[in-house]
Amino acid sequence: MSLARLATPKDRTPKGLIDLIGNTPLVQLTRLDAGPCRLFAKLEGQNPGGSIKDRPALAMIEAFERSGELRPGGTLVEATAGNTGLGLALIAALKGYRLVLVIPDKMSREKVLHLKAMGAEVVMTRSDVGKGHPAYYQDLAQKITSETPGAVFVNQFANPANPLAHEYGTAPEIWEQMDRRVDAVVCGIGSGGTLTGIARFFQRASPSTEIILADPKGSVLVDVVEGREPGPVGSWLVEGIGEDFVPSNAELKLVTRGYTVTDAESFHAARELLRREGILAGSSSGTLLAAALRYCREQTRPKRVVTLLPDGGNKYLSKMFNDTWMADQGFVPRRHDGDLRDLIV
Ligand code: PMP
């Protein structure tokens, strides 16, 4: 594939939102305690679809166009209700493709409504069944693809264009924005595209750069990184990262160090980021920031550390930024001087 196309050109007037994907800002966080280190954050929520997943969504669609698998007016099928769905829906709308998203029924109404409003066709399926069951969302997406003439299954967990978007987009941007001095990059894993792509770039450009994995408590990934038998899969409230399996796009051998972060620590970190630095970021950003701060404070010499902030915080206003929800989950003490419950719909 033409790799030049994976990096968004900076030097021409954008002809549409697609040209605004990538080239996100990077800012130093100066108001949080990063020990001896300088900590920088890459604001992926500023992509037009609101998250880091716009990058692989575009790269995967354009790879299907180049290979001829996707023709004008063709159909894309994916199994997700997350940011990948939003990125695909945005690009499908702009490029005139039909998009079918298979979504487990536990996903929030807001997300489903947003996807439908962007023109995606939503197929709801059961959340309570696992791989091998015909209603399992991945298996159902594959079935719909095989029964729909001219359809392609996007399959972000194994699609090679997913990590390529980060290897030739996100990572070189970080490298240049940091004046080519980066000691560590902190990533999470959903599909593994971000971490794998960034790690592959730094293996070539700066092999001493550490690749730090931030993983929600309950996910199996840090156990696998550390060569332990994975513990029982737990559940977590942070969205978009953590897995109960190792996706084929996640090259865990590229991880230098892994941190397990609880929901409480993630949400508190995201709230602090907003209060102290003015950055409204999502729940996985809280996980990555918490791991980044732990890493920074453990260092004995000054290092230049970058954490991604994979999405913006608007989708989480009624959850982790809402004191009543936080108290209901037991993450903050209940306040008796006014309750926002009436505002919750
Ligand atoms: N954070 C959020 C909020 C996400 O939606 C995702 C994608 N699921 C990630 C992080 C992880 O990205 P990746 O799929 O590249 O591992």
Boltz pocket constraint, residues with backbone or C-beta under 6 A from the ligand:
constraints:
  - pocket:
      binder: B
      contacts: [[A, 51], [A, 53], [A, 82], [A, 83], [A, 84], [A, 188], [A, 189], [A, 190], [A, 191], [A, 192], [A, 193], [A, 194], [A, 195], [A, 239], [A, 240], [A, 241], [A, 282], [A, 284], [A, 285], [A, 310], [A, 311]]
      max_distance: 6.0
